[in-house]
């Protein structure tokens, strides 16, 4: 996967800290994808587009 064990552990820790906020918020979602890792979804009436090509790490 894209993450080292250390990175994955750190992400899981942040996810735990914000777990209740993520559950209660109607505006965003954090999902896991086996293809790309964590995916942050901003849910709203006015969509925001991000060029994900600039976010992909070059191997």
mmCIF file as Biopython writes it, N, C-alpha, C and O atoms, coordinates in Angstrom:
data_model
#
loop_
_atom_site.group_PDB
_atom_site.id
_atom_site.type_symbol
_atom_site.label_atom_id
_atom_site.label_alt_id
_atom_site.label_comp_id
_atom_site.label_asym_id
_atom_site.label_entity_id
_atom_site.label_seq_id
_atom_site.pdbx_PDB_ins_code
_atom_site.Cartn_x
_atom_site.Cartn_y
_atom_site.Cartn_z
_atom_site.occupancy
_atom_site.B_iso_or_equiv
_atom_site.auth_seq_id
_atom_site.auth_asym_id
_atom_site.pdbx_PDB_model_num
ATOM 1   N N  . UNK A ? 1  ? 0.834   -1.190 0.000  1.0 0.0 1  A 1 
ATOM 2   C CA . UNK A ? 1  ? 0.000   0.000  0.000  1.0 0.0 1  A 1 
ATOM 3   C C  . UNK A ? 1  ? 0.871   1.242  0.000  1.0 0.0 1  A 1 
ATOM 4   O O  . UNK A ? 1  ? 2.096   1.152  0.079  1.0 0.0 1  A 1 
ATOM 5   N N  . UNK A ? 2  ? 0.255   2.365  -0.086 1.0 0.0 2  A 1 
ATOM 6   C CA . UNK A ? 2  ? 0.956   3.637  -0.180 1.0 0.0 2  A 1 
ATOM 7   C C  . UNK A ? 2  ? 1.590   4.097  1.125  1.0 0.0 2  A 1 
ATOM 8   O O  . UNK A ? 2  ? 2.478   4.950  1.113  1.0 0.0 2  A 1 
ATOM 9   N N  . UNK A ? 3  ? 1.154   3.553  2.234  1.0 0.0 3  A 1 
ATOM 10  C CA . UNK A ? 3  ? 1.599   4.033  3.527  1.0 0.0 3  A 1 
ATOM 11  C C  . UNK A ? 3  ? 2.605   3.085  4.165  1.0 0.0 3  A 1 
ATOM 12  O O  . UNK A ? 3  ? 2.498   1.865  4.044  1.0 0.0 3  A 1 
ATOM 13  N N  . UNK A ? 4  ? 3.594   3.678  4.852  1.0 0.0 4  A 1 
ATOM 14  C CA . UNK A ? 4  ? 4.482   2.859  5.666  1.0 0.0 4  A 1 
ATOM 15  C C  . UNK A ? 4  ? 3.699   2.472  6.915  1.0 0.0 4  A 1 
ATOM 16  O O  . UNK A ? 4  ? 2.633   3.026  7.179  1.0 0.0 4  A 1 
ATOM 17  N N  . UNK A ? 5  ? 4.220   1.535  7.673  1.0 0.0 5  A 1 
ATOM 18  C CA . UNK A ? 5  ? 3.541   1.137  8.916  1.0 0.0 5  A 1 
ATOM 19  C C  . UNK A ? 5  ? 3.419   2.324  9.873  1.0 0.0 5  A 1 
ATOM 20  O O  . UNK A ? 5  ? 2.395   2.490  10.536 1.0 0.0 5  A 1 
ATOM 21  N N  . UNK A ? 6  ? 4.456   3.140  9.942  1.0 0.0 6  A 1 
ATOM 22  C CA . UNK A ? 6  ? 4.436   4.310  10.823 1.0 0.0 6  A 1 
ATOM 23  C C  . UNK A ? 6  ? 3.354   5.301  10.385 1.0 0.0 6  A 1 
ATOM 24  O O  . UNK A ? 6  ? 2.597   5.806  11.214 1.0 0.0 6  A 1 
ATOM 25  N N  . UNK A ? 7  ? 3.285   5.576  9.088  1.0 0.0 7  A 1 
ATOM 26  C CA . UNK A ? 7  ? 2.269   6.501  8.570  1.0 0.0 7  A 1 
ATOM 27  C C  . UNK A ? 7  ? 0.860   5.974  8.848  1.0 0.0 7  A 1 
ATOM 28  O O  . UNK A ? 7  ? -0.022  6.721  9.272  1.0 0.0 7  A 1 
ATOM 29  N N  . UNK A ? 8  ? 0.665   4.686  8.607  1.0 0.0 8  A 1 
ATOM 30  C CA . UNK A ? 8  ? -0.651  4.098  8.832  1.0 0.0 8  A 1 
ATOM 31  C C  . UNK A ? 8  ? -1.044  4.193  10.306 1.0 0.0 8  A 1 
ATOM 32  O O  . UNK A ? 8  ? -2.193  4.492  10.628 1.0 0.0 8  A 1 
ATOM 33  N N  . UNK A ? 9  ? -0.092  3.940  11.193 1.0 0.0 9  A 1 
ATOM 34  C CA . UNK A ? 9  ? -0.353  4.056  12.628 1.0 0.0 9  A 1 
ATOM 35  C C  . UNK A ? 9  ? -0.732  5.489  12.992 1.0 0.0 9  A 1 
ATOM 36  O O  . UNK A ? 9  ? -1.670  5.704  13.759 1.0 0.0 9  A 1 
ATOM 37  N N  . UNK A ? 10 ? -0.015  6.465  12.453 1.0 0.0 10 A 1 
ATOM 38  C CA . UNK A ? 10 ? -0.298  7.873  12.741 1.0 0.0 10 A 1 
ATOM 39  C C  . UNK A ? 10 ? -1.672  8.286  12.218 1.0 0.0 10 A 1 
ATOM 40  O O  . UNK A ? 10 ? -2.400  9.022  12.884 1.0 0.0 10 A 1 
ATOM 41  N N  . UNK A ? 11 ? -2.020  7.812  11.029 1.0 0.0 11 A 1 
ATOM 42  C CA . UNK A ? 11 ? -3.336  8.122  10.464 1.0 0.0 11 A 1 
ATOM 43  C C  . UNK A ? 11 ? -4.433  7.501  11.317 1.0 0.0 11 A 1 
ATOM 44  O O  . UNK A ? 11 ? -5.450  8.143  11.580 1.0 0.0 11 A 1 
ATOM 45  N N  . UNK A ? 12 ? -4.239  6.268  11.750 1.0 0.0 12 A 1 
ATOM 46  C CA . UNK A ? 12 ? -5.222  5.604  12.603 1.0 0.0 12 A 1 
ATOM 47  C C  . UNK A ? 12 ? -5.409  6.371  13.918 1.0 0.0 12 A 1 
ATOM 48  O O  . UNK A ? 12 ? -6.523  6.476  14.431 1.0 0.0 12 A 1 
ATOM 49  N N  . UNK A ? 13 ? -4.317  6.899  14.450 1.0 0.0 13 A 1 
ATOM 50  C CA . UNK A ? 13 ? -4.391  7.670  15.697 1.0 0.0 13 A 1 
ATOM 51  C C  . UNK A ? 13 ? -5.212  8.951  15.502 1.0 0.0 13 A 1 
ATOM 52  O O  . UNK A ? 13 ? -6.066  9.277  16.326 1.0 0.0 13 A 1 
ATOM 53  N N  . UNK A ? 14 ? -4.954  9.657  14.430 1.0 0.0 14 A 1 
ATOM 54  C CA . UNK A ? 14 ? -5.721  10.870 14.127 1.0 0.0 14 A 1 
ATOM 55  C C  . UNK A ? 14 ? -7.192  10.522 13.904 1.0 0.0 14 A 1 
ATOM 56  O O  . UNK A ? 14 ? -8.087  11.233 14.359 1.0 0.0 14 A 1 
ATOM 57  N N  . UNK A ? 15 ? -7.421  9.427  13.203 1.0 0.0 15 A 1 
ATOM 58  C CA . UNK A ? 15 ? -8.791  8.975  12.943 1.0 0.0 15 A 1 
ATOM 59  C C  . UNK A ? 15 ? -9.533  8.687  14.249 1.0 0.0 15 A 1 
ATOM 60  O O  . UNK A ? 15 ? -10.709 9.026  14.382 1.0 0.0 15 A 1 
ATOM 61  N N  . UNK A ? 16 ? -8.856  8.070  15.203 1.0 0.0 16 A 1 
ATOM 62  C CA . UNK A ? 16 ? -9.471  7.792  16.504 1.0 0.0 16 A 1 
ATOM 63  C C  . UNK A ? 16 ? -9.815  9.077  17.246 1.0 0.0 16 A 1 
ATOM 64  O O  . UNK A ? 16 ? -10.883 9.182  17.850 1.0 0.0 16 A 1 
ATOM 65  N N  . UNK A ? 17 ? -8.917  10.049 17.201 1.0 0.0 17 A 1 
ATOM 66  C CA . UNK A ? 17 ? -9.146  11.328 17.899 1.0 0.0 17 A 1 
ATOM 67  C C  . UNK A ? 17 ? -10.385 12.033 17.348 1.0 0.0 17 A 1 
ATOM 68  O O  . UNK A ? 17 ? -11.162 12.609 18.110 1.0 0.0 17 A 1 
ATOM 69  N N  . UNK A ? 18 ? -10.572 11.990 16.030 1.0 0.0 18 A 1 
ATOM 70  C CA . UNK A ? 18 ? -11.680 12.691 15.399 1.0 0.0 18 A 1 
ATOM 71  C C  . UNK A ? 18 ? -12.878 11.797 15.091 1.0 0.0 18 A 1 
ATOM 72  O O  . UNK A ? 18 ? -13.787 12.221 14.377 1.0 0.0 18 A 1 
ATOM 73  N N  . UNK A ? 19 ? -12.899 10.578 15.607 1.0 0.0 19 A 1 
ATOM 74  C CA . UNK A ? 19 ? -13.933 9.600  15.266 1.0 0.0 19 A 1 
ATOM 75  C C  . UNK A ? 19 ? -15.346 10.116 15.537 1.0 0.0 19 A 1 
ATOM 76  O O  . UNK A ? 19 ? -16.218 9.993  14.677 1.0 0.0 19 A 1 
ATOM 77  N N  . UNK A ? 20 ? -15.583 10.685 16.705 1.0 0.0 20 A 1 
ATOM 78  C CA . UNK A ? 20 ? -16.926 11.168 17.031 1.0 0.0 20 A 1 
ATOM 79  C C  . UNK A ? 20 ? -17.322 12.331 16.134 1.0 0.0 20 A 1 
ATOM 80  O O  . UNK A ? 20 ? -18.468 12.419 15.693 1.0 0.0 20 A 1 
ATOM 81  N N  . UNK A ? 21 ? -16.391 13.210 15.868 1.0 0.0 21 A 1 
ATOM 82  C CA . UNK A ? 21 ? -16.670 14.349 14.983 1.0 0.0 21 A 1 
ATOM 83  C C  . UNK A ? 21 ? -17.000 13.863 13.569 1.0 0.0 21 A 1 
ATOM 84  O O  . UNK A ? 21 ? -17.921 14.373 12.932 1.0 0.0 21 A 1 
ATOM 85  N N  . UNK A ? 22 ? -16.246 12.880 13.085 1.0 0.0 22 A 1 
ATOM 86  C CA . UNK A ? 22 ? -16.520 12.323 11.759 1.0 0.0 22 A 1 
ATOM 87  C C  . UNK A ? 22 ? -17.898 11.669 11.704 1.0 0.0 22 A 1 
ATOM 88  O O  . UNK A ? 22 ? -18.613 11.806 10.711 1.0 0.0 22 A 1 
ATOM 89  N N  . UNK A ? 23 ? -18.270 10.961 12.766 1.0 0.0 23 A 1 
ATOM 90  C CA . UNK A ? 23 ? -19.587 10.307 12.801 1.0 0.0 23 A 1 
ATOM 91  C C  . UNK A ? 23 ? -20.725 11.312 12.780 1.0 0.0 23 A 1 
ATOM 92  O O  . UNK A ? 23 ? -21.753 11.075 12.146 1.0 0.0 23 A 1 
ATOM 93  N N  . UNK A ? 24 ? -20.547 12.429 13.468 1.0 0.0 24 A 1 
ATOM 94  C CA . UNK A ? 24 ? -21.629 13.402 13.605 1.0 0.0 24 A 1 
ATOM 95  C C  . UNK A ? 24 ? -21.702 14.405 12.452 1.0 0.0 24 A 1 
ATOM 96  O O  . UNK A ? 24 ? -22.741 15.033 12.248 1.0 0.0 24 A 1 
ATOM 97  N N  . UNK A ? 25 ? -20.631 14.561 11.711 1.0 0.0 25 A 1 
ATOM 98  C CA . UNK A ? 25 ? -20.595 15.578 10.661 1.0 0.0 25 A 1 
ATOM 99  C C  . UNK A ? 25 ? -21.294 15.110 9.387  1.0 0.0 25 A 1 
ATOM 100 O O  . UNK A ? 25 ? -21.001 14.031 8.872  1.0 0.0 25 A 1 
ATOM 101 N N  . UNK A ? 26 ? -22.220 15.928 8.881  1.0 0.0 26 A 1 
ATOM 102 C CA . UNK A ? 26 ? -22.857 15.599 7.604  1.0 0.0 26 A 1 
ATOM 103 C C  . UNK A ? 26 ? -22.027 16.093 6.412  1.0 0.0 26 A 1 
ATOM 104 O O  . UNK A ? 26 ? -22.387 15.839 5.263  1.0 0.0 26 A 1 
ATOM 105 N N  . UNK A ? 27 ? -20.923 16.794 6.678  1.0 0.0 27 A 1 
ATOM 106 C CA . UNK A ? 27 ? -20.179 17.470 5.612  1.0 0.0 27 A 1 
ATOM 107 C C  . UNK A ? 27 ? -18.997 16.709 5.046  1.0 0.0 27 A 1 
ATOM 108 O O  . UNK A ? 27 ? -18.519 17.052 3.964  1.0 0.0 27 A 1 
ATOM 109 N N  . UNK A ? 28 ? -18.504 15.684 5.739  1.0 0.0 28 A 1 
ATOM 110 C CA . UNK A ? 28 ? -17.377 14.936 5.205  1.0 0.0 28 A 1 
ATOM 111 C C  . UNK A ? 28 ? -17.326 13.523 5.749  1.0 0.0 28 A 1 
ATOM 112 O O  . UNK A ? 28 ? -17.977 13.182 6.737  1.0 0.0 28 A 1 
ATOM 113 N N  . UNK A ? 29 ? -16.520 12.706 5.063  1.0 0.0 29 A 1 
ATOM 114 C CA . UNK A ? 29 ? -16.395 11.288 5.401  1.0 0.0 29 A 1 
ATOM 115 C C  . UNK A ? 29 ? -14.959 10.861 5.122  1.0 0.0 29 A 1 
ATOM 116 O O  . UNK A ? 29 ? -14.328 11.360 4.190  1.0 0.0 29 A 1 
ATOM 117 N N  . UNK A ? 30 ? -14.453 9.951  5.916  1.0 0.0 30 A 1 
ATOM 118 C CA . UNK A ? 30 ? -13.125 9.380  5.711  1.0 0.0 30 A 1 
ATOM 119 C C  . UNK A ? 30 ? -13.314 7.898  5.440  1.0 0.0 30 A 1 
ATOM 120 O O  . UNK A ? 30 ? -13.860 7.173  6.272  1.0 0.0 30 A 1 
ATOM 121 N N  . UNK A ? 31 ? -12.863 7.448  4.274  1.0 0.0 31 A 1 
ATOM 122 C CA . UNK A ? 31 ? -13.052 6.059  3.848  1.0 0.0 31 A 1 
ATOM 123 C C  . UNK A ? 31 ? -11.716 5.417  3.525  1.0 0.0 31 A 1 
ATOM 124 O O  . UNK A ? 31 ? -10.747 6.106  3.207  1.0 0.0 31 A 1 
ATOM 125 N N  . UNK A ? 32 ? -11.669 4.102  3.606  1.0 0.0 32 A 1 
ATOM 126 C CA . UNK A ? 32 ? -10.479 3.345  3.218  1.0 0.0 32 A 1 
ATOM 127 C C  . UNK A ? 32 ? -10.699 2.696  1.868  1.0 0.0 32 A 1 
ATOM 128 O O  . UNK A ? 32 ? -11.750 2.107  1.616  1.0 0.0 32 A 1 
ATOM 129 N N  . UNK A ? 33 ? -9.715  2.803  1.008  1.0 0.0 33 A 1 
ATOM 130 C CA . UNK A ? 33 ? -9.729  2.148  -0.291 1.0 0.0 33 A 1 
ATOM 131 C C  . UNK A ? 33 ? -8.470  1.300  -0.411 1.0 0.0 33 A 1 
ATOM 132 O O  . UNK A ? 33 ? -7.367  1.796  -0.179 1.0 0.0 33 A 1 
ATOM 133 N N  . UNK A ? 34 ? -8.618  0.028  -0.771 1.0 0.0 34 A 1 
ATOM 134 C CA . UNK A ? 34 ? -7.447  -0.823 -0.972 1.0 0.0 34 A 1 
ATOM 135 C C  . UNK A ? 34 ? -6.616  -0.346 -2.168 1.0 0.0 34 A 1 
ATOM 136 O O  . UNK A ? 34 ? -5.433  -0.671 -2.265 1.0 0.0 34 A 1 
ATOM 137 N N  . UNK A ? 35 ? -7.214  0.408  -3.060 1.0 0.0 35 A 1 
ATOM 138 C CA . UNK A ? 35 ? -6.502  0.891  -4.238 1.0 0.0 35 A 1 
ATOM 139 C C  . UNK A ? 35 ? -5.662  2.132  -3.956 1.0 0.0 35 A 1 
ATOM 140 O O  . UNK A ? 35 ? -4.541  2.248  -4.451 1.0 0.0 35 A 1 
ATOM 141 N N  . UNK A ? 36 ? -6.200  3.068  -3.159 1.0 0.0 36 A 1 
ATOM 142 C CA . UNK A ? 36 ? -5.511  4.352  -2.976 1.0 0.0 36 A 1 
ATOM 143 C C  . UNK A ? 36 ? -5.265  4.741  -1.524 1.0 0.0 36 A 1 
ATOM 144 O O  . UNK A ? 36 ? -4.674  5.792  -1.273 1.0 0.0 36 A 1 
ATOM 145 N N  . UNK A ? 37 ? -5.689  3.949  -0.580 1.0 0.0 37 A 1 
ATOM 146 C CA . UNK A ? 37 ? -5.531  4.300  0.833  1.0 0.0 37 A 1 
ATOM 147 C C  . UNK A ? 37 ? -6.731  5.077  1.340  1.0 0.0 37 A 1 
ATOM 148 O O  . UNK A ? 37 ? -7.866  4.819  0.940  1.0 0.0 37 A 1 
ATOM 149 N N  . UNK A ? 38 ? -6.472  6.036  2.229  1.0 0.0 38 A 1 
ATOM 150 C CA . UNK A ? 38 ? -7.580  6.811  2.790  1.0 0.0 38 A 1 
ATOM 151 C C  . UNK A ? 38 ? -8.092  7.831  1.785  1.0 0.0 38 A 1 
ATOM 152 O O  . UNK A ? 38 ? -7.318  8.454  1.059  1.0 0.0 38 A 1 
ATOM 153 N N  . UNK A ? 39 ? -9.410  7.989  1.757  1.0 0.0 39 A 1 
ATOM 154 C CA . UNK A ? 39 ? -10.062 8.943  0.869  1.0 0.0 39 A 1 
ATOM 155 C C  . UNK A ? 39 ? -10.903 9.879  1.728  1.0 0.0 39 A 1 
ATOM 156 O O  . UNK A ? 39 ? -11.758 9.426  2.489  1.0 0.0 39 A 1 
ATOM 157 N N  . UNK A ? 40 ? -10.665 11.177 1.611  1.0 0.0 40 A 1 
ATOM 158 C CA . UNK A ? 40 ? -11.416 12.200 2.345  1.0 0.0 40 A 1 
ATOM 159 C C  . UNK A ? 40 ? -12.493 12.736 1.412  1.0 0.0 40 A 1 
ATOM 160 O O  . UNK A ? 40 ? -12.176 13.316 0.373  1.0 0.0 40 A 1 
ATOM 161 N N  . UNK A ? 41 ? -13.755 12.551 1.765  1.0 0.0 41 A 1 
ATOM 162 C CA . UNK A ? 41 ? -14.859 13.039 0.949  1.0 0.0 41 A 1 
ATOM 163 C C  . UNK A ? 41 ? -15.473 14.266 1.599  1.0 0.0 41 A 1 
ATOM 164 O O  . UNK A ? 41 ? -15.917 14.220 2.746  1.0 0.0 41 A 1 
ATOM 165 N N  . UNK A ? 42 ? -15.493 15.371 0.850  1.0 0.0 42 A 1 
ATOM 166 C CA . UNK A ? 42 ? -16.197 16.567 1.293  1.0 0.0 42 A 1 
ATOM 167 C C  . UNK A ? 42 ? -17.577 16.505 0.652  1.0 0.0 42 A 1 
ATOM 168 O O  . UNK A ? 42 ? -17.705 16.480 -0.572 1.0 0.0 42 A 1 
ATOM 169 N N  . UNK A ? 43 ? -18.602 16.481 1.490  1.0 0.0 43 A 1 
ATOM 170 C CA . UNK A ? 43 ? -19.967 16.327 1.022  1.0 0.0 43 A 1 
ATOM 171 C C  . UNK A ? 43 ? -20.664 17.677 1.176  1.0 0.0 43 A 1 
ATOM 172 O O  . UNK A ? 43 ? -20.734 18.220 2.279  1.0 0.0 43 A 1 
ATOM 173 N N  . UNK A ? 44 ? -21.170 18.208 0.090  1.0 0.0 44 A 1 
ATOM 174 C CA . UNK A ? 44 ? -21.831 19.501 0.178  1.0 0.0 44 A 1 
ATOM 175 C C  . UNK A ? 44 ? -22.581 19.837 -1.092 1.0 0.0 44 A 1 
ATOM 176 O O  . UNK A ? 44 ? -22.486 19.138 -2.101 1.0 0.0 44 A 1 
ATOM 177 N N  . UNK A ? 45 ? -23.332 20.928 -1.016 1.0 0.0 45 A 1 
ATOM 178 C CA . UNK A ? 45 ? -24.117 21.380 -2.161 1.0 0.0 45 A 1 
ATOM 179 C C  . UNK A ? 45 ? -23.195 21.926 -3.248 1.0 0.0 45 A 1 
ATOM 180 O O  . UNK A ? 45 ? -23.421 21.674 -4.432 1.0 0.0 45 A 1 
ATOM 181 N N  . UNK A ? 46 ? -22.164 22.668 -2.862 1.0 0.0 46 A 1 
ATOM 182 C CA . UNK A ? 46 ? -21.209 23.232 -3.816 1.0 0.0 46 A 1 
ATOM 183 C C  . UNK A ? 46 ? -19.972 22.347 -3.852 1.0 0.0 46 A 1 
ATOM 184 O O  . UNK A ? 46 ? -19.154 22.384 -2.933 1.0 0.0 46 A 1 
ATOM 185 N N  . UNK A ? 47 ? -19.829 21.549 -4.912 1.0 0.0 47 A 1 
ATOM 186 C CA . UNK A ? 47 ? -18.702 20.606 -4.954 1.0 0.0 47 A 1 
ATOM 187 C C  . UNK A ? 47 ? -17.360 21.330 -5.049 1.0 0.0 47 A 1 
ATOM 188 O O  . UNK A ? 47 ? -17.256 22.411 -5.628 1.0 0.0 47 A 1 
ATOM 189 N N  . UNK A ? 48 ? -16.345 20.707 -4.467 1.0 0.0 48 A 1 
ATOM 190 C CA . UNK A ? 48 ? -14.974 21.195 -4.541 1.0 0.0 48 A 1 
ATOM 191 C C  . UNK A ? 48 ? -14.168 20.120 -5.251 1.0 0.0 48 A 1 
ATOM 192 O O  . UNK A ? 48 ? -14.177 18.958 -4.844 1.0 0.0 48 A 1 
ATOM 193 N N  . UNK A ? 49 ? -13.477 20.503 -6.304 1.0 0.0 49 A 1 
ATOM 194 C CA . UNK A ? 49 ? -12.699 19.540 -7.069 1.0 0.0 49 A 1 
ATOM 195 C C  . UNK A ? 49 ? -11.217 19.711 -6.770 1.0 0.0 49 A 1 
ATOM 196 O O  . UNK A ? 49 ? -10.712 20.830 -6.693 1.0 0.0 49 A 1 
ATOM 197 N N  . UNK A ? 50 ? -10.529 18.590 -6.601 1.0 0.0 50 A 1 
ATOM 198 C CA . UNK A ? 50 ? -9.098  18.593 -6.319 1.0 0.0 50 A 1 
ATOM 199 C C  . UNK A ? 50 ? -8.413  17.763 -7.380 1.0 0.0 50 A 1 
ATOM 200 O O  . UNK A ? 50 ? -8.851  16.657 -7.696 1.0 0.0 50 A 1 
ATOM 201 N N  . UNK A ? 51 ? -7.333  18.302 -7.931 1.0 0.0 51 A 1 
ATOM 202 C CA . UNK A ? 51 ? -6.548  17.551 -8.900 1.0 0.0 51 A 1 
ATOM 203 C C  . UNK A ? 51 ? -5.741  16.497 -8.156 1.0 0.0 51 A 1 
ATOM 204 O O  . UNK A ? 51 ? -4.662  16.788 -7.638 1.0 0.0 51 A 1 
ATOM 205 N N  . UNK A ? 52 ? -6.255  15.283 -8.102 1.0 0.0 52 A 1 
ATOM 206 C CA . UNK A ? 52 ? -5.614  14.223 -7.315 1.0 0.0 52 A 1 
ATOM 207 C C  . UNK A ? 52 ? -4.276  13.791 -7.905 1.0 0.0 52 A 1 
ATOM 208 O O  . UNK A ? 52 ? -3.483  13.150 -7.215 1.0 0.0 52 A 1 
ATOM 209 N N  . UNK A ? 53 ? -4.011  14.121 -9.145 1.0 0.0 53 A 1 
ATOM 210 C CA . UNK A ? 53 ? -2.721  13.739 -9.735 1.0 0.0 53 A 1 
ATOM 211 C C  . UNK A ? 53 ? -1.568  14.391 -8.984 1.0 0.0 53 A 1 
ATOM 212 O O  . UNK A ? 53 ? -0.481  13.821 -8.887 1.0 0.0 53 A 1 
ATOM 213 N N  . UNK A ? 54 ? -1.807  15.583 -8.454 1.0 0.0 54 A 1 
ATOM 214 C CA . UNK A ? 54 ? -0.747  16.272 -7.727 1.0 0.0 54 A 1 
ATOM 215 C C  . UNK A ? 54 ? -0.563  15.694 -6.322 1.0 0.0 54 A 1 
ATOM 216 O O  . UNK A ? 54 ? 0.432   15.989 -5.660 1.0 0.0 54 A 1 
ATOM 217 N N  . UNK A ? 55 ? -1.516  14.872 -5.860 1.0 0.0 55 A 1 
ATOM 218 C CA . UNK A ? 55 ? -1.440  14.303 -4.533 1.0 0.0 55 A 1 
ATOM 219 C C  . UNK A ? 55 ? -0.821  12.918 -4.509 1.0 0.0 55 A 1 
ATOM 220 O O  . UNK A ? 55 ? -0.460  12.421 -3.442 1.0 0.0 55 A 1 
ATOM 221 N N  . UNK A ? 56 ? -0.695  12.292 -5.659 1.0 0.0 56 A 1 
ATOM 222 C CA . UNK A ? 56 ? -0.171  10.926 -5.741 1.0 0.0 56 A 1 
ATOM 223 C C  . UNK A ? 56 ? 1.337   10.969 -5.613 1.0 0.0 56 A 1 
ATOM 224 O O  . UNK A ? 56 ? 2.001   11.745 -6.300 1.0 0.0 56 A 1 
ATOM 225 N N  . UNK A ? 57 ? 1.876   10.148 -4.744 1.0 0.0 57 A 1 
ATOM 226 C CA . UNK A ? 57 ? 3.329   10.075 -4.571 1.0 0.0 57 A 1 
ATOM 227 C C  . UNK A ? 57 ? 3.952   9.325  -5.729 1.0 0.0 57 A 1 
ATOM 228 O O  . UNK A ? 57 ? 3.434   8.304  -6.182 1.0 0.0 57 A 1 
ATOM 229 N N  . UNK A ? 58 ? 5.039   9.833  -6.187 1.0 0.0 58 A 1 
ATOM 230 C CA . UNK A ? 58 ? 5.772   9.148  -7.258 1.0 0.0 58 A 1 
ATOM 231 C C  . UNK A ? 58 ? 6.646   8.066  -6.635 1.0 0.0 58 A 1 
ATOM 232 O O  . UNK A ? 58 ? 7.360   8.326  -5.667 1.0 0.0 58 A 1 
ATOM 233 N N  . UNK A ? 59 ? 6.595   6.884  -7.169 1.0 0.0 59 A 1 
ATOM 234 C CA . UNK A ? 59 ? 7.391   5.776  -6.646 1.0 0.0 59 A 1 
ATOM 235 C C  . UNK A ? 59 ? 8.694   5.689  -7.419 1.0 0.0 59 A 1 
ATOM 236 O O  . UNK A ? 59 ? 9.520   4.820  -7.141 1.0 0.0 59 A 1 
#
